[in-house]
Structures are given as C-alpha cells and as structure tokens.
C-alpha cells in the first residue's frame, strides 16, 4: 500500500489541509473563515487568568481545633461567585481575541468605512479603541473588524464563540467539494511504501 508524501517549500513533510470552515454572523451578514481553538490553548488561557486573578481565600474562623478557613461564609461565597463570573468573562474575551486573530476575512474600502464609523462612535462614548502595540496594523484592523463590526449583537458573539470551540461534523457536500479540489499530482510528491500490516496478510 502506498500513499503520497508531499515535501513543501521548507523541506518538511505535510499534507493538503482542508479549507477553513466558514462562519456567517447572522445579524451583520459578514462571513469569515476561522480556525478552531484547541483544548491546549484554552487551558493555557485559563491558567494565565488564574495567575493574574487568583482565587480569593476564605475567611479564617477560630474553632475548637484552632484557626480554620470557612468557605461557607456567606460574604465569601458571594465573592467567590463573582470571581468565577469575572473569570469566565475574561476567558471568553481572550478566546474571542485569539479566534479573531486566527481568522481570515476580506476587508475592503466599505469595511474600512464601517471600521472608522464604529471607532468614532467609541470615541464619542469615551471608550476609544487603542491598537495593541504587539500587533501589526493588519492584525489590529482584523481584530477590530471581527469583534466590533462582524459581531453585531450578543448572539453573534456567542455563536462565534461556540463555532471556534465546538467540534463540527463536515457535511457530505463539503467533503466532496474538498475532494474535488484535491490536487492529484503534487510538486515534489513521492510514493511512500508502508510496511505490511500482519492483520491483512499479503493483501497490502
């Protein structure tokens, strides 16, 4: 049995990846191509938030056994609930930021006019947008466009978040469309002989 192994321009072996899935924001009508956020990335984001915003410690009470933490204290329970809520919000914000940066979208002149309009509105309300110095101009533009223009409603934001974290099953139409565009003869491709599978006898 032989498969084709492709060597790309950097001399690394690879394969043709399927096209990025598309997501259309229902309320804005804007369509983007996005990459999912893997569990390892989600975990690292959560861990970073925990480091920046550590879990509050419960109050200490004096008992017959000495000083002990009291996690059942009503005020502490309210504080803990608020901490969990804020942590969830911060994680969602960072995941959406990563998702927007990892997405692909065409920004034309009309889109840039919409970006300028939204930015002016933020200035008027005292919430002016400040570009991230760690990002280049295109990345800042894409980040703002997706989060402030494409996401036109809370529902748009929630649906985008679910799209980049949930497992999606490709439709048969999508699979066939990808197969139809799969190149038969890749430059630099060569056959790779797989070792026989004992379970299949001599049929390979």
C-alpha positions as CSV (number, residue, x, y, z in Angstrom):
1,X,0.0,0.0,0.0
2,X,1.4,3.4,-0.9
3,X,0.4,6.9,-0.1
4,X,1.8,10.2,-1.4
5,X,4.0,12.2,0.8
6,X,4.4,15.9,-0.1
7,X,7.5,17.9,0.7
8,X,6.7,21.6,0.9
9,X,9.0,24.6,0.3
10,X,10.6,24.3,3.7
11,X,11.6,20.7,3.2
12,X,9.1,19.5,5.7
13,X,6.6,16.7,5.0
14,X,3.0,17.7,5.0
15,X,-0.4,17.2,3.6
16,X,-3.0,19.3,1.9
17,X,-5.2,20.7,4.7
18,X,-9.0,21.0,4.2
19,X,-10.3,24.6,3.6
20,X,-11.0,26.6,6.7
21,X,-14.6,26.4,7.8
22,X,-16.8,29.5,7.2
23,X,-18.9,31.3,9.7
24,X,-21.6,33.9,8.8
25,X,-22.7,36.3,11.5
26,X,-26.4,36.3,11.3
27,X,-27.0,39.9,12.4
28,X,-24.2,41.5,10.5
29,X,-24.3,39.1,7.5
30,X,-20.5,39.1,7.4
31,X,-18.7,35.8,6.5
32,X,-15.3,34.9,7.8
33,X,-13.0,31.8,7.6
34,X,-11.9,30.7,11.1
35,X,-9.7,28.3,12.9
36,X,-10.8,26.4,15.9
37,X,-9.2,26.9,19.3
38,X,-7.7,23.7,20.6
39,X,-8.1,22.5,24.2
40,X,-4.4,23.1,25.0
41,X,-4.8,26.8,24.0
42,X,-7.9,27.1,26.1
43,X,-6.2,25.5,29.1
44,X,-3.2,27.9,28.8
45,X,-5.5,30.9,28.6
46,X,-7.4,29.7,31.7
47,X,-4.2,29.1,33.6
48,X,-2.9,32.6,32.8
49,X,-6.1,34.1,34.0
50,X,-5.8,32.1,37.3
51,X,-2.3,33.5,37.7
52,X,-3.4,37.1,37.1
53,X,-6.6,36.8,39.1
54,X,-6.0,34.2,41.9
55,X,-8.9,32.6,43.6
56,X,-9.9,34.5,46.8
57,X,-9.1,32.9,50.1
58,X,-11.9,32.2,52.5
59,X,-12.0,33.9,55.9
60,X,-10.5,32.2,58.8
61,X,-12.5,31.4,61.9
62,X,-11.4,30.2,65.3
63,X,-12.8,26.7,66.3
64,X,-12.1,24.2,69.0
65,X,-9.4,22.8,66.6
66,X,-7.8,26.2,66.1
67,X,-8.0,28.6,63.2
68,X,-9.7,27.1,60.1
69,X,-10.8,28.5,56.7
70,X,-14.6,29.0,56.4
71,X,-15.6,28.6,52.8
72,X,-19.3,28.6,53.8
73,X,-19.1,32.2,54.9
74,X,-22.0,34.0,53.0
75,X,-19.9,37.0,52.1
76,X,-17.1,34.8,50.8
77,X,-19.5,32.7,48.8
78,X,-20.8,35.8,47.1
79,X,-17.2,37.0,46.4
80,X,-16.3,33.5,45.0
81,X,-19.3,33.5,42.7
82,X,-18.4,37.0,41.4
83,X,-14.8,35.8,40.9
84,X,-15.9,32.8,38.9
85,X,-18.2,35.0,36.8
86,X,-15.4,37.5,36.1
87,X,-13.0,34.7,35.3
88,X,-15.5,33.2,32.8
89,X,-15.9,36.6,31.1
90,X,-12.1,37.2,30.9
91,X,-11.6,33.7,29.4
92,X,-14.3,34.3,26.8
93,X,-12.8,37.7,25.9
94,X,-9.3,36.2,25.4
95,X,-10.6,33.2,23.4
96,X,-12.5,35.5,21.1
97,X,-9.5,37.7,20.7
98,X,-7.4,34.7,19.7
99,X,-10.2,33.4,17.4
100,X,-10.4,36.8,15.7
101,X,-6.6,37.0,15.2
102,X,-6.6,33.4,13.8
103,X,-9.5,34.2,11.4
104,X,-9.3,35.2,7.7
105,X,-11.6,37.9,6.3
106,X,-11.5,40.3,3.4
107,X,-11.6,43.9,4.5
108,X,-12.4,46.2,1.6
109,X,-13.0,50.0,1.4
110,X,-16.6,49.7,2.5
111,X,-15.5,47.6,5.5
112,X,-12.9,50.2,6.4
113,X,-15.5,52.9,6.3
114,X,-17.6,50.9,8.8
115,X,-14.5,50.4,11.0
116,X,-13.9,54.2,11.0
117,X,-17.6,54.8,11.9
118,X,-17.5,52.4,14.8
119,X,-14.3,53.8,16.1
120,X,-15.7,57.3,16.0
121,X,-18.7,56.1,18.0
122,X,-16.4,54.6,20.6
123,X,-14.5,57.9,20.9
124,X,-17.8,59.8,21.5
125,X,-18.8,57.4,24.3
126,X,-15.4,57.7,26.0
127,X,-14.4,54.1,25.1
128,X,-11.9,54.8,22.3
129,X,-10.2,51.8,20.7
130,X,-6.5,51.6,21.3
131,X,-4.4,49.4,19.0
132,X,-2.4,46.7,20.5
133,X,1.3,47.5,20.2
134,X,2.2,43.8,19.9
135,X,0.1,43.5,16.7
136,X,0.8,45.0,13.3
137,X,-1.7,47.3,11.5
138,X,-3.4,44.4,9.6
139,X,-3.9,42.4,12.8
140,X,-5.3,45.3,14.7
141,X,-7.6,46.1,11.8
142,X,-8.8,42.5,11.6
143,X,-9.3,42.2,15.4
144,X,-11.4,45.3,15.5
145,X,-13.4,44.4,12.4
146,X,-14.4,41.0,13.6
147,X,-15.1,41.9,17.2
148,X,-16.8,45.3,16.7
149,X,-18.3,45.1,13.2
150,X,-18.8,41.5,12.3
151,X,-20.1,40.6,15.8
152,X,-23.1,42.9,15.6
153,X,-25.0,41.5,18.5
154,X,-24.5,39.4,21.7
155,X,-26.0,36.5,19.8
156,X,-23.4,36.9,17.0
157,X,-20.7,36.9,19.7
158,X,-22.0,33.8,21.4
159,X,-22.4,31.9,18.1
160,X,-18.9,32.8,17.0
161,X,-17.5,31.6,20.4
162,X,-19.3,28.3,20.0
163,X,-18.1,27.9,16.5
164,X,-14.4,28.2,17.3
165,X,-14.6,25.8,20.3
166,X,-17.1,23.1,19.2
167,X,-16.4,20.1,17.1
168,X,-18.2,20.3,13.8
169,X,-19.0,17.4,11.5
170,X,-18.4,18.3,7.8
171,X,-21.3,17.8,5.5
172,X,-21.1,15.4,2.7
173,X,-21.3,18.3,0.3
174,X,-18.3,20.0,2.0
175,X,-16.3,16.7,1.9
176,X,-17.0,16.2,-1.8
177,X,-16.1,19.8,-2.6
178,X,-12.7,19.4,-0.9
179,X,-12.0,16.1,-2.6
180,X,-12.8,17.7,-6.0
181,X,-10.2,20.4,-5.4
182,X,-7.5,17.9,-4.0
183,X,-4.5,18.1,-6.4
184,X,-3.7,14.7,-7.8
185,X,-0.1,15.4,-8.6
186,X,1.7,17.5,-6.0
187,X,5.0,19.1,-6.9
188,X,7.7,17.2,-5.0
189,X,5.4,14.3,-4.1
190,X,6.7,10.8,-4.0
191,X,5.3,7.4,-3.0
192,X,5.9,6.2,0.4
193,X,5.8,2.4,1.0
194,X,4.1,1.4,4.2
195,X,5.2,-1.8,6.0
196,X,2.8,-4.7,5.6
197,X,0.0,-5.0,8.1
198,X,0.1,-8.5,9.6
199,X,-3.6,-8.3,10.2
200,X,-4.2,-8.0,6.4
201,X,-1.8,-10.8,5.3
202,X,-0.3,-10.3,1.9
203,X,-3.1,-8.0,0.6
204,X,-1.1,-4.8,1.1
